[in-house]
């Protein structure tokens, strides 16, 4: 559901936020551009851009990997071997990025509905831990991460939007741990926990680039279960932090 900003929208969508706004565009002072952010579930959130009567929405996919990952992976092979000890370098020449991957992890690719592509990295052994890279198309005026607002506001808005602990009966609980901006990327650490299930720790890196004809948002999310924290925490953090555009 895309939530449209209007006086009645608050009754339709319990979590609506303005990520950023600016007045005036090309001299038309009567128009005001807004980015309206609405989360209806832990699967993801909608960002809707509004300029006068023009509305355009797209999916913001930070929470997607936490619950939808297992159904879309398939076997693949890392492409390079120039990584640090215990890691390979996975290079995507089409989407122009590279990332370190543990040598014993598997790699899968897919094109789920609502996203351009998804690539997943996961242990060979049965586990709730993985790293995913989701690529989504953006509008022409989304040119850098600051288009969503600063990292603190972005992280608070997104994690609060994923939280459903306030409803009756309570849903997923989302809590922000930390966030920072570095070299054009936003890094966000948070937890998600469904009632009666193990807590999931998530560490995400988000960045933007253009393929020459459309701006795209890259969301790199690593997750691990609380009971696997000692085993996978440092490894997953290293994988997510190694993401680079090429």
Secondary structure, DSSP 8 states (H G I E B T S, - for coil): -----STTHHHH-S-EEEEEEEEEETTEEEEEEEEEEEEEETTEEEEEEEETTEEEEEEE-TTTHHHHGGGS-------B--SSTTEEEEEETTTTEEEEEETTEEEEEE--TTSSEEEEEEESSS-S-EEEEEEEEE-TT--SGGGG--HHHHHHHHHHHH--TTSSS---EEEEEEEEEETTEEEEEEEEE-TTS--EEEEEEEEEEE-SSSEEEEEEEEEEEGGGHHHHHHHHHHHHHT-EE-
